[in-house]
Amino acid sequence: MSSVIVLGAKGRFGRAAVHAFAEAGWRVTRAGRGLDGAACVEVDATDTAALVSACAGQDVIVNAVHPPYHHWVTTVPRITQAVIAAARASGATVMIPGNIYNYGREMPSVLREDTPWVANTRKGGVRIRMEQAFRDSGVRTIVLRGGDFIDTQPSGNWFESYIAPKAGQGKLTYPGPPDLIHAWAYLPDMARAMVGLAERRRDFDTFEEFGFGGYALTGDDLIALVKQVMGKPMRVSRLPWWAVRVMGLWSPLMREVVEMRYIWYRPHQVDGTKLEKALPDFRVTPVQDAIATSLQKDTEAY
């Protein structure tokens, strides 16, 4: 039986990865802080010695640690070096859920594995330096890159926190022009795809990227899906970015959110062709089902 340790197991991708690997028959160890139950280890992902010990004997390390945005600059490099050291010591393959920040403010409309990385945002620069460190390390690494998450549980993502928190009341808020395409990834699907790649890890180059196509939806598409699932009209308003900027005067996290505003004003989708070739039998969940699942937990209080 293959083994995997999921760092950041309480986080949004970490939680989905734990479930997906377990469903596929892997021996799963959950790692992070504040964990309970069986097959878990309390570990600080910035502590190299502790992480090397925790990852000993593992076949795969999923690096799903996601510090708060405003801690990225100082924390992500420390996590990166600790994970590289742990992978070198154990011989494990590192798997990373990637995002689209690497492509910068002027990203093209279709994002592929050969699309240039452009570090013209703080968080984009952090992600590029992180992935480049893994590429340069010689540690076997697979990055699976997707768009914004649609989740099955509350996790602070854009869909549940900003767009549809009041869908049960017939209210939606959209962050950008509704006619532009935006990339979305249903979290259980992306985690399943990571498992599929893990099972074929020896077939790939030492450092490999895959785009997770997920769903390419305009705001109008997304709004129509929510209306269809909810079975009633929706009053749609635009996200007041000016208010987010004001909150950023005292909230470091909100300042970091404002930096990513451009993502809603650049049409983009992730090309999943390479992943489809690697996993020809993989199928994503129909988008209506994904939206329905997310809305069910968002609106069950109403």
Secondary structure, 3 states (H helix, E strand, C coil): CCEEEEECCCCHHHHHHHHHHHHCCCEEEEEECCCCCCCEEECCCCCHHHHHHHHCCCCEEEECCCCCHHHHHHHHHHHHHHHHHHHHHHCCEEEEEECCHHHCCCCCCEECCCCCCCCCCHHHHHHHHHHHHHHHHCCCEEEEECCEEECCCCCCCHHHHHHCCCHHHCEEEECCCCCCEEEEEEHHHHHHHHHHHHHCHHHCCCEEEEECCCEEEEHHHHHHHHHHHHCCCCEEEECCHHHHHHHCCCCHHHHHHHHHHHHHHCCCEECCHHHHHHCCCCCCCCHHHHHHHHHHHHHCCC
